Amino acid sequence: MAAEFIYTCYKLARFYPPDRTVLEDISLSFYPGAKIGVIGSNGSGKSSLLRIMAGVDDGYTGEARLTPGFTVGLLEQEPQLDASKDVLGNVMDGV
């Protein structure tokens, strides 16, 4: 029996006006428990991909689907911190 993917991206694309394409025709699938690294040069779309996967960015074309019952956490590079929380509390907001 094949393992079910917990997240799938199909023909994903992200464009920033006026003429910046950072993701084009990206198709990915992730198995439960997989450890995934996203590497690339500055401005290549790494953060855009992660923001789409976390459901923070909806300005894309294509399909991005998370299997029900799972979550995607995102801690931004420059997060807006909640001063009423300690470090752990702020990090947990991203999870």
C-alpha positions in Angstrom: 0.0 0.0 0.0 1.5 3.3 -1.1 1.8 6.1 1.5 -0.5 9.1 1.0 1.0 12.5 0.3 0.3 15.0 3.0 1.0 18.0 0.8 0.9 18.4 -3.0 1.7 21.3 -5.2 0.8 21.0 -8.9 1.9 23.5 -11.6 2.4 26.2 -9.0 3.4 29.6 -10.2 4.0 33.0 -8.4 4.4 36.3 -10.2 5.1 39.7 -8.7 4.3 42.7 -10.9 5.5 44.2 -13.0 7.6 41.4 -14.4 9.1 39.1 -11.7 8.3 35.4 -11.9 9.7 33.5 -8.9 7.9 30.2 -9.2 6.9 28.6 -12.5 5.4 25.1 -13.1 6.4 23.7 -9.7 5.0 20.3 -8.9 5.9 18.7 -5.5 4.5 16.0 -3.2 5.5 15.3 0.4 5.2 12.0 2.3 4.4 12.0 6.1 7.6 12.4 8.2 9.7 13.5 5.2 12.5 16.1 6.0 12.6 18.6 3.1 15.1 21.3 2.4 14.5 24.3 0.2 17.6 25.9 -1.2 18.3 28.6 -3.7 19.7 32.0 -4.3 18.3 35.2 -3.0 15.0 36.0 -4.7 14.5 32.6 -6.2 11.1 31.9 -4.6 12.0 29.9 -1.4 10.0 32.1 0.9 7.2 32.5 -1.6 6.9 28.7 -1.8 6.8 28.3 2.0 4.3 31.1 2.4 2.0 29.4 -0.2 2.4 26.1 1.6 1.5 27.7 4.9 -1.6 29.3 3.4 -0.3 32.8 4.0 0.0 33.7 0.3 -2.9 33.1 -2.0 -1.6 35.2 -5.0 -0.5 32.2 -7.0 -1.8 30.0 -9.8 -1.9 26.2 -9.8 -2.9 23.9 -7.0 -1.5 23.7 -3.5 -3.3 21.2 -1.3 -2.8 20.1 2.3 -4.4 16.8 3.4 -7.1 17.4 6.0 -5.9 16.8 9.5 -2.4 18.2 8.9 -1.0 21.7 9.4 1.9 23.7 8.0 3.7 26.0 10.4 5.7 29.1 9.2 8.0 31.3 11.2 8.7 34.4 9.0 12.3 35.6 8.4 11.3 38.9 10.2 8.3 37.9 12.3 6.0 40.3 14.1 6.7 39.3 17.7 4.0 39.4 20.4 5.6 41.3 23.3 3.3 39.6 25.8 4.9 36.2 24.9 8.3 34.7 25.6 10.6 33.4 22.9 9.0 29.9 23.0 5.5 31.4 22.8 6.4 33.4 19.7 8.1 30.4 18.0 5.1 28.3 18.8 2.9 30.8 16.9 4.8 29.7 13.8 4.1 26.1 14.4 
